[in-house]
Amino acid sequence: MLWRMSGLAMTVFFCAVALGQAYAQTSAPAWRASTTQSTGTDAAANRIVGIIAGNIDSASLEVANDLSRTLNEYPILRIVPMVGTSAIQNINDLFALENVDLAIVNMDVLTYLKRNKRMPGIEERIRYIAKLHSEEFHLLSRMKYMCLAELTGRKVNFGPEGSSSALTAQAVFAASKVQVQPQYLDPAVAIEKLRTGEIDATVFVSGKPTSAFSKIRYTDSVHFLDVAYDGDLQQNYLPAIMTHDDYPDLIAPNETVSTIAVSAVLITGASSPKSPGYKKLTRFVERFFSRFDELEEKPNHTKWREVNFKLPISGWARFLPAEKWVTAHP
């Protein structure tokens, strides 16, 4: 029932429908069959950039929506945000699906895949376009727990398996040497189970503030727990805080919650400079970088104001047109 959907959800829904129609009309993708004669719909498809991000409550999806709202100038360029399922699945979709050109994932996910060889040679298969915003680690628990250690042996939702939240939660609890009973629930389901006491805590990794916690408040006997920025966490994460301004229904005035954060990154697959996909992404990069100041303005997400897209990412190669633009605009 569309009238019950939020504005962002409706935007993503209609954009996804439009993207599906555009690709459905294309008889053969130009990068799959170079001998196919170009048609009007082929040309249109080669101006559509599909970008997959987090779930409907995530900051990364809002960021993708901001890119669409700010940079779209059809028929020159059309950016279509898509709701993802999990970080690892989003990367798989980037490699496998014709209409997914970009993905927003967290840096620790890429580090995990590279270190554990879950996707052999991934550092050669992807190119980053820009480091984006920070995504905070939210740990919401029942009020009776006052620190991470008190969750020992308790049911803690990590988020769907393969999600950014799950991978970061594994790192946090391993670094803290706290053993829990991991649950792998959708964030919305976990919030309800936390309210009823069926689980003891839930994790969600997203840029603050996130709407994931809009349906729960401190009167439900829950609060955020601090996460210490020490030990192994210092290798892949950043220190962060959350305040009453971020979550007025969960954090008291003048109270702060210490936690960690991880950088989100915009990536694409490695492709040939002669491919239509490469050319449309070159247009996207030029528009994205040259009009970045507009992304920092309202009503776009406040996270844009902490982005420095020129920063390099050690150990990973940047998409060549992006690298050339940054070099040419020091």
N, C-alpha and C positions, 0 to 999 in steps of 0.2 A: 504494500500500500504506500504509494509514493508520497502521499501527504504527511506520512509519519517519519520520513527520512530527513536527516539533517541536511543543511545546505551543502556541506562537503560531500556527504554520501550521494546526494542527487547529482552533483557535478561529476563525480567519479562514475556513477551509473550511466549517465547519458553519454559521457565521453567514451566509455567502454563500448556502448552500443554503436556509437558513431564509428569507432575504430574497427569494430567487427564488420560493419557494413562496407567500409572503405576497402578492407582487405578481401571481403567476400566478392566484391566486384572486380577484383584484379585477377585476370585469367591465369597469369603465371608470374611469380615474383621475378623482377629483373635480375636479382643476384643469384637466382637459381637457374635461370635459362637465358643466357646472354644472346641466344639466337632469336628469342621471342621478339616480335615487332612491338615497339612501344605504343601504348594506347593512352588515352586521356586518363583513365583510371590508374594505369601504371604510374604516370607522372604524379598524380595526386598522392598515391601511396608512398612515393619517394620523397614527399614533403612532410609526411606524418611521422612523428617521433614518439614511440611508445615508451613510457617510463614506469617501471614497476617498483613499488616501495613497500612500506609496512602495512599493518592492518588498519582498519578504519579509524582507530583511535590514536594512531601514531603521529608523531611530529614529522616523520619522514614523508608520509603521505600528504600532509599539509604543505610541506615544502615542494613536493611534486606538483600539487595543485597551484601553488604560487607561481611556479615556473610556467604553467599553462596559462594562467590568467594574465601574467605580466608580459610574456614573450610571444604569445600567439599572434600571428598576422597572416591568417589564411588568405590566399593559397601559398604564400611564401614559406610559412612554417606553421605547423600545428602540433602541439604537444599534448599527448593523451595520457593522463595519470591512470595507473591500474593498481588495484588492491592486491597485495601479495599475501602469501600464506606463511612462509617462514624464510629466514635469510638464505639458508642453503637452497631451498626450492626456488627462490628468486634468482639465484645465480644459475641454477639449472635451466630455468625458463629463459634467461638471457642467452644461453647457448643454444637452446632447442627451439624456441618459438620465434616464428618469422616476424611477428609484430611487436616483439620486445627488443628495443634498441639500447635502453639504458636501465640501470638498477641503482637504487640507493641501499647500501648495506653498511654495516658497522665494521670498523677496522679490525676488531678482534676476531670477527668471523673469518676475514681473509687470512689473518695470522694463523688461526686454528687450522684452516684448510691447507695452508702451505706447510705447516709444521707436521700435521698428521697425515699428509698426502691423501686426503679424502678425494681430492680431485687432482691427480698427478699433473704436474706442469702448469698449474693454474696461473703462476706468475707470468707465463708466456701466453696464456690464453685471454687474459684481460688487460685492459688499459684503463687507468684512472683519468678522469677529466678534472676533478677538483675535490679537495678535502672540504667538507661542509661543516655542519654545526656539531655541537656536543650532545650526546644522548645520556641522560642521567639514569642511574640505577636506583629504582624505587623499590623499597622493601617495606610493604605494609603488613603489619601483624596485629593479632589480637592484643588488647591493651595490657593483658597480664604479663606479656613478655617485654622485658626492658632492655635486652641486648641480644646480639646475634647468638652468643653462646647458649642462651636459654632456649633456643630453638632445637637444640640437640635431640634427635629422635622424633621430632615433630613433623607433621605433614606440611610441606612448603611447596607451593606451586611455582614451577620454574617457567611455565609457558609451554606452548606446543613444541614438541621435539624438533630440533633443527632450527629453532627460532633464535634470534639474537638474544632475547631474554634468557633462554635456556642455556646457551653457551656461556653468557656472562655470569649467570647464577652458578654454574658449575665451577667457574674460575674463582668466584668470590668465596664460596663455601669451602672449596679445596684450600685456598690460601688461608682461610680462617681456621682450618682444621675442625670444622663443625659438620658432623654427619647428620643428615636429615632424611626424611622419607620424601623423595622428589615426586611431585605430581606434574602431569603434563597436560594442563587444561587451557582452554581458551581463556583470555583475560576476563571477558564478561562473565563466564561461568565461574571462574575463580573468585570474583568479587562477591557473587551471591553465596558461594560456599563459605567464604570468609565471614560474611555477615551472620550466617546461621551457625558458625562454629564447626563446620564439617572439615575445614582445614585451618591451620594455625597461622599461615602467612602466605603472601603471594608476591612474586617478583614481576616487575614490568620495566623494560628498558625503553625509554623514549625521551625526547626533548621535553623539558618542563616549560609550561604546564601542559599536561596531557588530559584529554577528556576521559581517559580510561577510569579515572576516579571520581567522575562527576556524580555517580549514583550512590556514593558512600561518604560518611562523615564521621567525625569523632564521636558523635552520639551513638554510633553503632559499636562503640567500645573497640575502636581500632586506632592505630597511629603508625607513623613511619619510624623505623629503627635506623640508628646511625650505622654506617659502614666505614670502618677504619681504612685510611689510605696508607697501607704499609706493606712490607714484605714483597711478595711476588707481584702484587697488584700494581706496583709502581712501574713495572716494565711496559705494560700495555694500556694503562688507564691514566686518567687525570683526576685531581681532587675536585670536588664540587659541593655546593650547599643548596638546600631548598629552604624557603621561608614562607611565612604567612601570606605574603603577596602572591606566591605561586599557588598555594593551596589553602585558602582561607577557611575551608570547612574541615581541614585535617591538621593544620599546624597553627598553634596559638600565636598571637601577636608577640613579637620580640623573641620568638623561639626560632632556632635554626636546626636543620637536620644535616649532618655531615654524611657525604656519600662519595661515590666515584662516578666518573663519566667516561664515555668512549666516543671517539670521533666517527661521524658518519662520512661516507665517501661516495661520490658519484662515479660509476664505472660503466664501461662498455666492453664488448668483445673485440679482440684483435681481428682486424679485417683488412682486405686489400684496398689500397688507395684508389683503385680503379672501380670499386663497387659503388652502386648508387647509395647504399647505406652509409658508406664512408663520406660521401659527398654531402648527404643531408645532415650528418652529424657535424661536419665542418661548418655548415651554416648555423647549426644550433650553437656551437661553441662561440662563434663570432658574435651571435646575438646575446648569448648568456653573459659573456664577459664584458662586452661593450655597454650593456644596459644593466649591469649589476646594481648600480646605485638605486634603480627603481625597485629592486627586490627588497631593499632595506626599508622601504616606506610602508606605512599602513595602507591597507589592512593585512599585509603579509605577516607571516609568523615572526615574532620577535627574535627567533633564533638566527635570522639572516644577519642581524647586526653583530654577531660574533664570528662570522665567516670571513676568512682570508683565503680566497680561492687560489691565490698564487703560491701558497705554501707547498713545497714538494713533499712527497711521501717516500721515505727511504725504503729501498728494496723492491719498488714497483715502478713500472714504466708508465709515463703519461701518454695519453692519446696525442699523436704527433701534432695535429693542428692546434691543440690546446697548448702544447709545449712551445710551439712557434709563436702563438699569440702572447703568452706570458713573457717570452724572451724579447719580443718586439715592444712590449709595454712594461718596462721595468718600474 
